[in-house]
Amino acid sequence: DAADYERFVREVDYPFARALPTIRSYVVTRLDGTLDGEEKPPYDYLEVIEITDLESYRALGALPEFEQLLREWSQYVAEAVMIHGEVVE
């Protein structure tokens, strides 16, 4: 349910993630449609996480609190693709 997921994001995910020093910013965007208006987007949400460095972010996976957060998150997310890259300036 979208409302349940968005409540989880606001009440649990944002506060947890934004308190971590390795995360500079974190936003979740609900995807409403394609730009041409012809199709449904392939995903319902896009999460963008700006981090200090990749290895520090990966190390979060060993924290019990982070593992618990991912377990809760996975109750709302059926499929996810996690990718990383560099901003082009």
N, C-alpha and C positions, 0 to 999 in steps of 0.2 A: 504494500500500500504506500503510495507516494507521500501521503500526509504523515504516516508513521516514520518513514525514512527521513523526511525533512525535519521532523521533531527530534529524531535521534541526532541528526547533524547539528542542529542548533543547540540542543541541551547537553549532548555528550561529546560528540566528535570535535566540534569547534573548540570548546573550552580545553579539552585534553590536548589537542594538536597545537593550538596556539600558545600553550604554556611551555612547550618544549623549545629549548634554545636552538636546536638544529633546524627548526621550521621557521622561516622568515614570514611566510604568508600562506594561507590556505583558504580557498574558496570553492564552493560547490555551485555549479550552474545547472539548472533544469533546462534541458534542451527541448524546445517547443516545436521545431520543424527545420526543414532545410531552407536555405536562402531563397530558392526558386519557388518554395511553397508546394512543390509537387509530391514530396516524399516525407515519410516519417524518418527521423534520424536513427542511425543504427544503435544508439544508446539513449537512455533516458536522462542521464546526468553526466557531467564532466567535472572531475575534481582536479584542481590545479594546486600543486603544493610546491612552493619555492623553498628550497633547502639551502643550508650553509655548505654542505658537501655530501656527496653520495655515500661514502663509507660511514659517516656519522649517522645518516638516516637509516642505512641498512642495519646498523648496530642496534637501533631501537627495537628490532624484531626479537631481541633476546630479553627484553624487559617483560616481566609478567603482566604489567599493566597494559602494555602495548598488545601483547598476545590476547588479553581479555577484550580489548577494544576491537581487534580484528575479528574475534569470534562474534561479538555483537554486530559488527558491521556486516559480516557475511550472512546474517539472518535477513538482511534487506537486499543484498546484492547477489543476483543469480550468476552474473558473468561480469568479469572485469579484465581489462588489459592494462597492465602497469608498465608504463614506458618512461624514459628519462631523456633529457636533451639539454642543450644550451640555448639561451636566448640569443638571437642574432641582433647585434646593436649596430 
